[in-house]
């Protein structure tokens, strides 16, 4: 029986050396296969040695030898189960990873009568390598790299958030601001209803005052030959002929100076300069009629109230049009 046990210990040492050599030659891609092969070698050796011990027991007829076989069986179990306990303690004492050559050297220097041998699992633990189960788990759950920050996307999101905040603030302010356009339209409608008038829309193109007066002269004075260009020239000529009457209108508050009459009238005739009170007064004098301007900001303004011909009606809007101040014609209700 002692010879059998010695043979088994030698086989275990040789298997450890073989496993160590296989582990050294294993690559990352073949590690799983090598570990599986090592486990198969260990299982095959354990099964064969167990069979040999059982066969020896069957052939034994002496009771003392039976006792010795029981002892041998216990020693085989100790070889297969915990033969690396001593090596693990040595590794823990030094605090470093044990390479396979160190394990073999220590095992070779130990007493041949020592019944503890190194198992493959303990060898792998001493070498700080993964067991087959650990390799499978590591390969099934690949490590995910941390996601790289997209700073351009973050800046865009921040800018969009700021723009949305500005729009929300503008909407809030608009909701709290009175609707001057609606208020103006309502007031003008009441003014025209009180005079049996209705609104006639004029195109907002810079000539709105002159187009409104053209519509009124055709409607109330039957002057079908009147044109925008003709009204501009008529107003310019009247202002030039009555300079002293219009000097107060030509005072420029920005420059604190009086604008030249000839310069002003030339611009009036040759450009789409907006018409003003000066042109209304000049044309009311030329056509000998009163011109009543309806406005939502106060009482209607009448130019040349002593005029003898039919009165003309225009509506002045300050908030209802995108271009700013605007004139419309006021026709009688049919």
BELRACOR-V83947 format. One record per run of one state. SS is the DSSP state (@ for helix, = for strand, . for the rest). FROM is the first residue (numbers start at 0). TO is the last residue. Records with the same first field share a line. If there is no record, write none. Layout:
SS = FROM-TO + FROM-TO
//
This chain:
. = 0-0 + 25-29 + 59-61 + 82-83 + 94-98 + 109-118 + 126-130 + 140-149 + 176-178 + 194-195 + 200-206 + 220-226 + 241-241 + 252-255 + 258-259 + 270-275 + 286-287 + 295-299 + 303-307 + 317-324 + 332-333
@ = 1-24 + 30-58 + 62-81 + 84-93 + 99-108 + 119-125 + 131-139 + 150-175 + 179-193 + 207-219 + 227-240 + 242-249 + 260-269 + 276-285
= = 196-199 + 250-251 + 256-257 + 288-294 + 300-302 + 308-316 + 325-331
//
